[in-house]
Amino acid sequence: MKRTSLYLLVIIVMLGFSLVVFLEGEEEEGEQVDYQHKIKEARVVSYLDRDRRWDLLLEEVIEPLATDEEQLERIVAHQVKEGKFFEGEQVRYNLAVERLIYDQQSENLELRGNVQLKESMGQEIKTERLDWLAEDQKFRTDSSVIYLFNDGQLSAGGMIVDLTEEIIDFKAGVEMTFNFEGADNDEE
């Protein structure tokens, strides 16, 4: 009787273990994967005519799983730890952003989530969405934006930064705050 109980116990334990392994395998197969490739901890450097255009240190890079030809040209990066945009040999902008989408064909960038773009001269752009239009050499956003500069800040409902003409065009609800500092004055 003892021997039969022991065999029965061993069989029950083995069946239980097999069931657990089977259920775990089902969970992994049920996971929705929306990417073709995933790379952890990546550094991406882009060059144009032997000049460095940008240098990005990324937490994760994925190639989306897509059948649409347009979607196949896109690369998505999460958590840009350190990003630099160059003008000649000098860093023009430092970038921090939660999500970056790069279109390989047009070379446009979509920056999404807590975008912070700091210019080397001290100015800074903060917004939730910012697009880089490579052909036009412009940054553009239709979401609210804060532009910080040495003597104050400007907020607006959108903007276009034309790097070729060196013009910043703000739109919709523009408000500006100046910092006045002097011998007897440290007010805003």
C-alpha positions in Angstrom: 0.0 0.0 0.0 2.8 2.4 0.9 4.5 1.7 -2.5 1.3 2.4 -4.4 0.7 5.7 -2.5 4.3 6.7 -3.3 3.9 6.0 -7.0 0.5 7.9 -7.0 2.1 10.9 -5.3 5.0 10.9 -7.8 2.6 10.8 -10.7 0.5 13.6 -9.3 3.6 15.8 -8.8 4.8 15.1 -12.3 1.4 15.9 -13.8 1.2 19.1 -11.8 4.7 20.1 -13.0 3.8 19.3 -16.6 0.6 21.4 -16.3 2.6 24.4 -15.0 5.2 24.1 -17.8 2.4 23.8 -20.4 0.5 26.9 -19.1 3.7 29.0 -19.0 4.3 28.0 -22.7 0.8 29.1 -23.5 1.4 32.6 -21.9 4.5 33.2 -24.0 2.8 32.2 -27.2 -0.2 34.5 -26.3 2.1 37.6 -26.0 1.4 40.1 -28.8 4.7 40.9 -30.5 4.5 44.0 -32.6 8.2 44.2 -33.7 10.4 42.3 -36.1 13.7 42.9 -34.2 14.4 44.3 -30.7 17.9 45.6 -29.6 18.7 46.6 -26.0 21.2 49.3 -25.2 22.1 50.7 -28.6 24.2 53.6 -30.0 23.2 54.9 -33.4 25.4 57.4 -35.3 24.2 59.0 -38.5 26.6 60.6 -41.1 26.0 62.8 -44.1 28.9 63.4 -46.5 31.4 62.1 -43.8 30.1 64.6 -41.3 28.3 63.3 -38.2 24.7 64.4 -38.1 23.5 62.8 -34.9 24.7 60.5 -32.2 22.1 58.7 -30.0 22.5 56.4 -27.0 19.2 54.4 -26.7 17.8 52.1 -24.2 15.9 50.1 -26.8 15.5 50.0 -30.6 12.8 48.0 -32.4 12.0 47.4 -36.0 8.2 47.3 -36.1 6.5 44.3 -37.5 4.7 45.5 -40.5 3.5 44.5 -43.9 2.9 48.0 -45.2 5.9 49.2 -47.2 5.8 52.6 -45.5 5.9 51.0 -42.1 8.9 48.8 -43.0 11.1 52.0 -43.4 10.6 53.0 -39.8 12.8 52.4 -36.8 11.4 53.1 -33.3 13.7 53.9 -30.3 12.7 54.1 -26.7 14.3 56.3 -24.0 17.0 58.3 -25.7 19.5 58.4 -22.8 21.8 60.8 -24.6 21.3 62.4 -28.0 23.4 64.9 -29.9 22.7 66.7 -33.1 25.7 68.2 -34.9 26.4 71.2 -37.0 29.8 70.6 -38.6 32.0 69.2 -35.9 30.2 71.0 -33.0 27.2 69.7 -31.0 24.2 72.0 -31.8 21.5 70.3 -29.8 21.4 67.8 -26.9 18.2 65.7 -26.9 16.3 63.7 -24.3 13.0 62.0 -25.3 10.9 59.0 -24.4 10.2 57.7 -28.0 11.9 58.4 -31.3 10.6 57.2 -34.7 13.0 57.4 -37.6 11.9 57.1 -41.2 14.8 55.7 -43.2 13.6 56.9 -46.6 12.7 60.5 -45.8 15.2 60.7 -42.9 12.5 62.5 -40.8 12.3 62.1 -37.1 9.2 62.0 -34.9 10.1 62.8 -31.2 7.3 61.8 -28.7 7.0 62.2 -25.0 8.8 64.6 -22.7 10.9 66.1 -25.5 13.8 68.3 -24.3 16.0 69.8 -27.0 18.8 72.0 -25.6 20.8 74.2 -27.9 24.5 74.7 -27.3 23.9 78.5 -26.8 21.6 77.8 -23.8 18.1 77.9 -25.3 15.9 74.9 -24.6 12.7 73.6 -26.2 10.3 71.5 -24.1 7.2 69.8 -25.7 5.4 66.5 -26.0 5.7 66.1 -29.8 8.4 67.5 -32.1 9.1 66.5 -35.7 12.3 66.9 -37.6 11.7 67.5 -41.3 15.1 66.6 -42.9 14.4 67.9 -46.4 13.3 71.3 -45.1 15.8 71.4 -42.3 13.0 72.3 -39.8 11.7 71.3 -36.4 7.9 71.5 -36.1 5.3 71.0 -33.4 1.6 71.6 -33.2 1.5 70.8 -29.5 2.1 73.3 -26.7 5.8 74.2 -26.4 8.0 76.1 -23.9 11.0 77.8 -25.2 13.5 78.8 -22.5 16.2 81.4 -23.1 18.7 83.3 -21.0 16.4 86.1 -20.0 13.1 84.3 -19.7 10.7 81.9 -21.4 8.1 81.8 -24.1 5.1 79.4 -24.3 3.0 78.8 -27.3 0.6 76.4 -28.9 3.1 75.3 -31.6 6.2 76.4 -33.5 8.4 75.9 -36.5 12.2 76.3 -36.3 13.8 76.8 -39.7 17.5 76.0 -39.3 18.4 77.2 -42.8 16.9 80.7 -42.3 17.5 80.7 -38.5 13.9 81.7 -37.9 11.6 80.5 -35.1 7.9 81.0 -35.8 5.6 80.6 -32.7 1.8 80.2 -33.1 -1.4 80.1 -31.1 -1.5 81.7 -27.6 2.1 83.1 -27.4 3.1 84.3 -23.9 6.5 85.6 -22.9 8.0 86.0 -19.4 11.2 88.1 -19.0 13.6 88.0 -16.0 14.7 91.5 -15.1 17.8 91.6 -13.0 19.7 94.6 -11.8 21.1 96.3 -8.8 17.7 96.7 -7.0 15.6 94.4 -9.1 15.3 90.7 -9.3 11.7 90.4 -10.4 10.1 88.5 -13.3 
